[in-house]
């Protein structure tokens, strides 16, 4: 019975973790380039239950397997392309091919699908946090307001080729999320040989809001069910201690 309390508590903790992830997805439905976090449950290792003392004192009788609860697996990201939203702003860029923009942060090189950039006071393309967008030559800078970006990521300014965007191809299972839009990689990164870039647009979040709401309701029902199981087990323990103990 005590084991049942732990199993139900594990279910409540798993539901709580799922609700936090769903809440994070919902909060980022308006974040450009945001990729929905996926989550799934997995059972803890099962135990083989055996009964001691059969017909002979030393006999061990197998009873069966007993589950020990459930945990949450972060299955990574939903890497489906988000809808393209036209902004007609030259500094907004959207990737229409697999991959991630490469940016320079204080912590090192990071990756993002959020193409909402702007020009800083030095004419450098930067993110909303001031992280410089990187090309083959480094930070893409000293641009005029009339620069253009070709479909292959080549940047043209005043009729001259300035640089070409670096677009990293990273396996989904290697992405490590940092903040809302930035990712690090747990594996070596390769640059895309044929990126596809659309200027004047951004990629919207790929979060399915209605789907997230349905998942949230399912998670809350699971939480309440485990809560009721714990209350029932607690009542049974109370009767075992207070009533059975009197006999």
N, C-alpha and C positions, 0 to 999 in steps of 0.2 A: 504494500500500500504506500509506503514511503517512497518507493521507486516511482510509483505512479505520480506522486507530487512533482518529482524532478522532471519526469517526462512531460507533464502538462506545463510546467514552468518553462521548459525548453521551447515548447510550442508558442507560448506567449512572447518569449524573447525573439523568436524567429519572426513572428507577426509584427512586433514592434520595429525590427530592423527593416522589414519589407515596407512598412508604412513610411519610414524615414526616407527610403530610396524613392518611393512613389512621390512623396512630397517634394523631394528635390527635383524630380522630373517635371512635376506640375509647375514649380516655381520658375523653371527655365523654358517654358513654352515660347517665350518671346526672345530668347537669347539666340542670335544668329549662329548657325553652324552647330548648335548643341545636339549631341547624340544621346538618345534615350538610354538610360542605364537598365540593363536587364538583370533580373534576379530570379532565382529558383531555390526550392527547398531540397535538401538531401538528408537522408536518415543517418544518424550516428551509427557506428558499428553495432551489430546485434550480438547478443550473448547466448550461448547454448546453456539451457537450464537442465540440470540433472538432479534426480532424487536419490539421496543416499539411503542405504539400508533397505534393500528389497527383501527377497526371501532369505538371503544370506546377509550377514552384517556388513560384509565388504562389497556387496553388489551395488553398482551405480546404474540407475535407470534413466536414460535420456527422456526428457519431457518435450523439448522443442526449443525454438528460438524466441528470444525476447528482445523487442526493440528498446533502444535507450533514448529515444527522443529524436528531434529534428533540428537541423541547423540551416543556415542560409548560405547559398553559394552565389557569389557575384559572377554571373555568366558573361560579363563584359558589356559591350555596347551594341546597340542596334545601329549598324553601319549603313542603313538605307539612306539614299540621297534625300535631303529635305527639299521642300518646294523652293523654287527660285523666285525671288521677289525683286522686281525692277525698281531701282531708286533713282537712276539717271545721275548718280553722283560718281564722279570719275575715280574717287579714292575707294569706292566700294568694289570688292572683287569676290567672285564666287567660283569655286571649283566645280566643274561638271564632270570630273573624272575622279577616280579613287586617289586618295592622298591627302596631305595636310600642308598648309603653309608653314614655313619655317621662320621662327622669330627668335630674336636675341633678348633674353631676360637677365636680370641680375643673378639668377641662379644657373645660368647657362642656356644652351639652345633648347627651345621647346617647340611644340607643334600645335596647330589650331586649324579648325575649319571656319572660324569666325572671320569673315572677310570685311568686317566694318572697320576700315582703316581711315586715317586722316594724315595730312601733312603737318609736321611740327614747324617750329619757327625756323629750322634749318632746311626745310623742304624735304625732310626724310619721312618716308611712309612708316607710320607707327600704329600700334593698336590703341584702344581706348586707355590702356594702362601705360602707354608710352614705350612699349616694347617694339624695337625696330624690326620691320619685315626684311628678310634676307634674300638676296639673290646670289648668283654665282660668284660675285665679287665682294659680297658682304652686305652691310646695310644699304638699302636703296635710298639714296639721298640726293639733295640739291636738285629736286624736280621743280618744274614750273607747274602752275595750275592747269596747264594745257597738255600734260603728258597723256599718253595712251598706252594701253596694254593689249597686245595681240592675243589671239586665241591660244597660242603656244606659250604664253607667259613672257614674251619678249616686251620690254619696256622701251618706248620711243618718246624722246623729248627733244623739241626743237629740230626735228628731222633726223636726229641721231639715235642710234641704239645705245641705251644706257646700261642695261643689264638684262638678265632673264631670271624670272622667279624660280626659287628652289621649291620643289614640291616633293615631300617625303612620302614614301609608300611604307606603311607600318602595319603589320598584322594586328588584328583587333585584340588578340589575347596578349599582345606586348604593350598595349597602351596603359599608362598609369595616369589617372586624372589628377590634375592640380588646379583647383579653383573651378570656375564655371566653364571656361573655354580652352584652357591649356592642358596639354598632355606631355608626359615624358615617355620614353620608350625603354623597356627592359631588355631589348634586343638591338643589335646593330641595325641602322637605318639605311635604306637605299633611296636614291633620288629617282623620281619618275623620269623616264626617257621621253614621254609624250604627254605632258600635262595638258589639260584643257581648262582655260580660264575665261570667264565672262566678266567684262568690265561694266560697271554701272548697275550691278545686281549683288544681292547677298543671298546666301543659302539660309532658309529659315530652319528653325528647330524641327526635328523629325518626331517629336513627341506626339502621340495620339492621345489627346486629352480625354476623350470619351472612354477609351480603353483603360487609361489610368484610373478613372473614376470607378469603373467596374472592378478593377483589381483592388482598389482601396476598400470597396464594400465587402469583397470576398475576404480580404485580410482582417477586417474588423469583425466579421462573423466568426472567423477562426479564433481570433483573440478572445471573444466573448465565450465561445464554446469551451476553450481551455480554462477560462476563468471559472465557469460553472462546474467543470470537472474537479478543479481544485477545491471549490467550496463543498462539493459532495464528498470528496475524500476526507476533507477536514472534519465534516460532520461524522463520518464513519469512524475516524480515529478517535473523536471525542466520545462516541458511544462505546468503542472498544475499551477505552481507558476508564471511563466513568461507570458504565453499566456492567460490562463483562467482568471488570476487575472486582465488582462487588460479590460475584457469585463464588 
